[in-house]
Amino acid sequence: MIKTIEWKNNRVIMIDQRKLPGQETYLVSSNYRQVIKAIKEMVIRGAPAIGVAAAMGVALGAKAIKADNLKNFLNRFNKICEEMTRARPTAVNLSWAVDRMRRLVENSADKKIEILKKALIREARNLLSEDIAINKRLGFIGQKVIKNRATVLTHCNAGALATGGYGTALGVIRAAKEAGKQVQVIADETRPFLQGTRLTAWELVKEHIPVTLITDSMAGYLIKKGLIDAVIVGADRIAANGDTANKIGTYSVAILAREHGIPFYVAAPCSTIDRRIKTGEDIPIEERNEREVTHVAGRRVAPSGTAVLNPAFDVTPHAYITGIITERGILKAPFRRSIAGLWQKDKIRN
């Protein structure tokens, strides 16, 4: 299994996704600000993976705090949490993970600083192992919607690289293969950062799952030709009504799928659902550096002086979504009711 991130020798080690597939190198972070920089600069990306990185970054920061009393420790700890939360605004797993670390400190019966530091490290490592287990459960549940010999279109990267391991959308595809099904994947290149080209294709080739790469603008042609059986994508934040923020271009694919009667599934852990956000209109959309659009591999391809828009995400309305695959089951419309039901029945904390 691809190791996206791990805690080793009191360091956070992340595969540098900016350099894939050409170089399989790892970035070692020894302090929390290096983790924040890695998140901002896309060394690590994907909502669940960002959540794990944030938790480990908080633990790393807490470990380095030099305080002679609990009050000073907590003041510094809370500032670290605030800095970490601001690293990227759209993926809710980041703030969810930081809040989980905060609750650990708030609810700790033992307020000795050194014990708190060890507990935070343990919690961050637990979050990683939990994420992998959740993805495997999600994949097992989701593979049931994939028929044998199906061709699945995916957008961006929602594989092991986007999570602690195994993947969400690609986790469903992996689980289908493990169940003995023959599955082929059509991967959108996913401009401008080319996650489909560089990451999804790389993962699937390593897993010996047949993959065909297309440019984003080719999806409509293939769908119209009847060459796609289903669409499965990941998510960065899901509102209480099921509206889903994912990599820019997802909305366009959802419209195409609906127009041609193809099922469109979102695969994401329950931690990606943000019940505080009523609809997708309230989801903050990150605007990234224009160089991601004007340059390719560090070389300018657009004329100097060209105005650029570079929103990193768009929102797919819940009406375009066939189902939301989670580790707790596949949610169906009406999504506001099915999402609320998760917390009513199981008392999941968010």
C-alpha positions in Angstrom: 0.0 0.0 0.0 1.2 3.5 -0.8 2.4 5.4 2.3 1.0 8.9 2.0 2.0 10.0 5.5 3.4 8.6 8.6 4.8 9.5 12.0 8.3 8.2 12.6 11.0 9.2 15.1 9.0 12.3 16.1 8.9 13.5 12.5 6.0 13.7 10.0 7.0 12.0 6.7 4.9 12.7 3.6 5.3 11.5 0.0 5.9 14.7 -2.1 2.9 14.6 -4.5 4.2 17.5 -6.4 7.0 15.4 -7.8 4.9 12.3 -8.8 5.1 10.4 -11.0 8.6 11.3 -12.0 10.1 11.1 -8.5 9.0 9.1 -5.5 10.5 11.3 -2.8 9.5 12.0 0.8 9.4 15.3 2.7 10.3 15.2 6.4 8.8 17.8 8.7 10.3 18.4 12.1 8.0 21.2 13.2 4.4 22.2 12.7 5.0 25.1 10.4 6.7 22.8 7.9 3.5 20.7 8.0 1.4 23.8 7.3 3.6 24.7 4.4 3.4 21.2 3.0 -0.4 21.4 3.1 -0.5 24.9 1.5 2.0 23.9 -1.2 0.2 20.6 -2.1 3.0 18.3 -0.9 0.0 16.5 0.6 -3.6 17.0 -0.7 -7.0 15.3 -0.5 -9.4 16.0 2.3 -8.7 12.9 4.5 -5.0 13.1 4.0 -5.0 16.8 4.9 -6.9 15.9 8.1 -4.3 13.3 9.1 -1.5 15.8 8.3 -3.1 18.5 10.4 -3.5 16.2 13.4 0.2 15.2 13.1 1.2 18.8 12.7 -0.7 19.8 15.9 1.0 16.9 17.8 4.4 18.0 16.4 3.8 21.6 17.5 2.5 20.6 20.9 5.6 18.4 21.5 7.9 21.3 21.0 6.0 23.7 23.4 8.2 24.8 26.3 5.9 25.9 29.1 6.3 25.8 32.8 2.5 25.7 33.5 -0.6 24.4 31.9 -2.0 27.9 31.1 1.0 28.8 29.0 0.9 25.4 27.3 -2.8 25.8 26.4 -2.3 29.3 25.1 0.5 28.2 22.8 -1.4 25.0 21.8 -4.5 26.9 20.8 -2.4 29.3 18.6 -0.9 26.3 16.8 -4.4 24.9 16.2 -5.6 28.2 14.8 -2.6 28.4 12.4 -3.2 24.9 11.3 -6.9 25.5 10.6 -6.1 28.3 8.3 -3.8 26.2 6.1 -6.5 25.4 3.5 -10.2 26.6 3.8 -12.3 24.2 1.7 -11.5 20.7 3.0 -13.4 20.3 6.2 -11.4 17.3 7.4 -8.6 19.7 8.3 -10.7 21.6 10.8 -12.4 18.4 11.9 -9.0 16.8 12.8 -7.8 19.9 14.6 -11.0 20.1 16.6 -10.5 16.4 17.6 -7.1 17.2 18.9 -8.5 20.2 20.9 -11.2 18.0 22.4 -8.6 15.5 23.5 -6.9 18.3 25.5 -10.1 19.8 26.8 -11.5 16.4 28.0 -8.3 15.1 29.4 -8.6 14.1 33.1 -4.8 14.3 33.5 -3.5 17.9 32.9 0.1 17.1 33.1 1.9 18.7 30.1 4.1 15.8 29.2 1.2 13.3 29.4 -0.9 15.6 27.2 1.9 15.7 24.6 2.1 11.9 24.5 -1.6 11.6 24.2 -1.7 14.0 21.3 0.9 12.0 19.4 -1.0 8.8 20.1 -4.3 10.5 18.9 -2.7 11.6 15.6 -1.3 8.2 14.9 -4.7 6.7 15.8 -6.4 9.1 13.3 -4.2 7.7 10.6 -5.0 4.0 11.3 -8.7 4.9 11.7 -8.7 6.6 8.3 -7.3 3.6 6.5 -9.8 1.3 8.2 -12.6 3.7 7.3 -11.6 3.8 3.7 -11.5 0.0 3.5 -15.0 -0.2 5.0 -16.2 2.5 2.6 -14.7 0.7 -0.3 -16.3 -2.6 0.7 -19.7 -0.9 0.9 -19.3 1.1 -2.3 -18.0 -1.7 -4.6 -21.6 -3.1 -4.6 -22.7 -0.3 -7.0 -20.0 -1.3 -9.5 -21.0 -4.0 -12.0 -18.6 -6.6 -13.3 -16.8 -5.3 -16.5 -17.9 -1.7 -15.7 -16.0 1.4 -16.9 -15.9 4.1 -14.3 -15.0 7.7 -14.8 -13.3 9.6 -12.0 -12.2 13.2 -11.6 -9.1 14.4 -9.7 -7.4 11.9 -7.3 -9.3 10.3 -4.5 -7.0 7.3 -3.9 -4.5 6.3 -1.3 -2.6 9.6 -2.0 -5.6 11.6 -1.0 -6.2 9.7 2.3 -4.2 8.0 5.0 -4.2 5.0 2.7 -6.5 2.9 0.3 -8.6 5.8 -0.9 -12.3 6.8 -1.2 -13.4 6.9 -4.9 -10.4 4.7 -5.8 -10.9 2.7 -2.7 -14.3 1.7 -4.1 -12.6 0.6 -7.3 -9.9 -1.2 -5.4 -12.5 -3.1 -3.4 -14.4 -4.0 -6.6 -11.2 -5.6 -8.0 -10.6 -7.4 -4.7 -14.2 -8.7 -5.0 -13.2 -10.3 -8.3 -14.8 -7.8 -10.6 -13.2 -6.6 -13.8 -13.1 -2.8 -13.7 -11.7 -0.2 -16.1 -11.1 3.4 -15.1 -11.3 6.5 -17.2 -9.3 9.2 -15.4 -9.8 12.9 -16.2 -6.4 14.7 -16.3 -7.9 17.3 -13.8 -6.4 20.6 -14.8 -4.7 22.7 -13.7 -2.8 20.6 -11.1 -3.1 17.4 -13.1 -4.0 15.1 -10.2 -5.6 12.7 -12.6 -2.6 12.6 -14.9 0.1 12.5 -12.3 -1.5 10.7 -9.3 -4.6 8.7 -10.2 -3.0 7.1 -13.3 0.1 6.4 -11.2 -1.8 4.7 -8.4 -3.9 2.6 -10.8 -0.9 1.5 -12.9 0.9 0.4 -9.6 -2.3 -1.5 -8.6 -2.5 -3.2 -12.1 -6.0 -1.7 -12.6 -6.6 -0.8 -16.3 -6.7 3.0 -16.7 -7.2 5.3 -19.6 -6.3 9.0 -19.3 -8.3 11.7 -21.0 -8.3 15.4 -21.0 -11.1 17.0 -19.0 -12.9 18.2 -22.1 -13.2 14.7 -23.5 -15.6 13.4 -20.8 -18.7 14.5 -22.5 -17.7 12.8 -25.8 -17.1 9.5 -24.0 -20.3 9.7 -22.0 -22.4 10.4 -25.1 -20.8 7.5 -26.9 -22.0 5.2 -24.1 -18.5 4.3 -22.9 -19.0 5.2 -19.3 -21.1 3.1 -16.9 -20.7 5.2 -13.7 -18.9 8.2 -12.2 -17.3 8.0 -8.8 -15.6 11.0 -7.2 -14.3 12.1 -3.8 -15.2 15.1 -1.8 -13.6 17.9 0.2 -16.7 19.0 2.0 -20.4 17.9 2.0 -23.1 20.2 3.2 -26.0 19.1 5.4 -28.2 18.9 2.3 -25.8 16.8 0.3 -24.3 19.5 -1.8 -20.7 18.5 -2.4 -17.5 20.5 -2.9 -14.9 18.7 -4.9 -12.1 19.5 -7.3 -13.0 22.1 -10.0 -14.6 20.4 -12.9 -16.6 17.9 -10.9 -19.9 19.9 -11.4 -19.5 19.7 -15.1 -19.1 15.9 -15.0 -22.2 15.7 -12.8 -24.3 17.6 -15.3 -23.1 15.3 -18.1 -23.9 12.2 -16.0 -27.4 13.4 -15.2 -28.1 14.4 -18.8 -27.2 10.9 -20.0 -28.7 8.9 -17.2 -25.4 7.7 -15.7 -25.1 7.2 -11.9 -23.0 9.8 -10.2 -21.6 8.7 -6.8 -19.6 10.7 -4.2 -17.3 8.6 -1.9 -16.2 10.2 1.3 -15.9 9.4 5.1 -18.5 10.9 7.5 -15.8 13.3 8.7 -16.1 15.1 5.3 -19.8 15.9 6.1 -20.1 19.4 7.6 -23.5 19.7 9.2 -22.8 23.3 10.1 -23.0 24.2 6.4 -26.6 24.1 5.3 -26.0 24.2 1.6 -23.2 24.3 -0.9 -23.6 28.0 -1.2 -22.0 28.4 2.2 -18.9 26.3 1.4 -15.7 28.5 1.1 -14.0 28.0 -2.2 -10.2 28.3 -2.2 -8.7 30.5 -5.0 -5.2 29.3 -5.8 -2.1 30.9 -7.4 -2.5 31.9 -11.0 0.8 30.1 -11.9 -1.0 26.8 -11.7 -2.9 28.0 -14.8 -0.3 30.0 -16.6 2.6 27.6 -16.2 3.1 23.9 -16.9 6.1 22.2 -15.3 7.4 25.6 -14.4 7.3 27.0 -17.9 4.9 29.8 -18.8 2.4 28.8 -21.5 0.0 31.8 -21.3 0.9 35.3 -22.5 2.1 37.7 -19.8 -0.6 40.0 -18.6 -3.4 37.5 -19.0 -6.0 37.7 -16.3 -6.5 34.4 -14.5 -9.2 32.8 -12.4 -8.2 29.7 -10.5 -10.9 28.4 -8.0 -9.7 25.0 -6.7 -13.1 23.6 -6.2 -16.7 23.7 -7.4 -20.0 22.6 -5.8 -22.2 19.8 -7.2 -25.8 20.3 -6.1 -27.3 17.3 -4.3 -29.9 16.8 -7.0 -27.1 15.6 -9.4 -25.9 13.0 -6.9 -27.1 9.4 -7.0 -25.6 8.4 -3.7 -23.0 9.4 -1.1 -20.9 6.3 -0.2 -19.7 6.4 3.4 -18.3 3.9 5.9 -21.8 3.9 7.5 -23.6 3.0 4.3 -24.7 4.6 1.0 -26.8 7.8 1.6 -29.7 8.5 -0.7 -32.0 11.4 -1.3 -33.5 13.2 0.5 -29.9 13.8 1.6 -30.7 16.2 4.4 -32.7 13.4 6.1 -30.3 10.6 5.4 -27.3 12.7 6.6 -29.1 13.8 9.8 -30.0 10.2 10.4 -26.4 9.2 10.7 -26.0 11.4 13.8 -29.5 10.6 15.2 -28.9 6.8 15.1 -25.2 6.5 15.8 -24.4 9.8 17.5 -21.4 10.4 15.4 -19.5 13.4 16.6 -18.5 16.1 14.0 
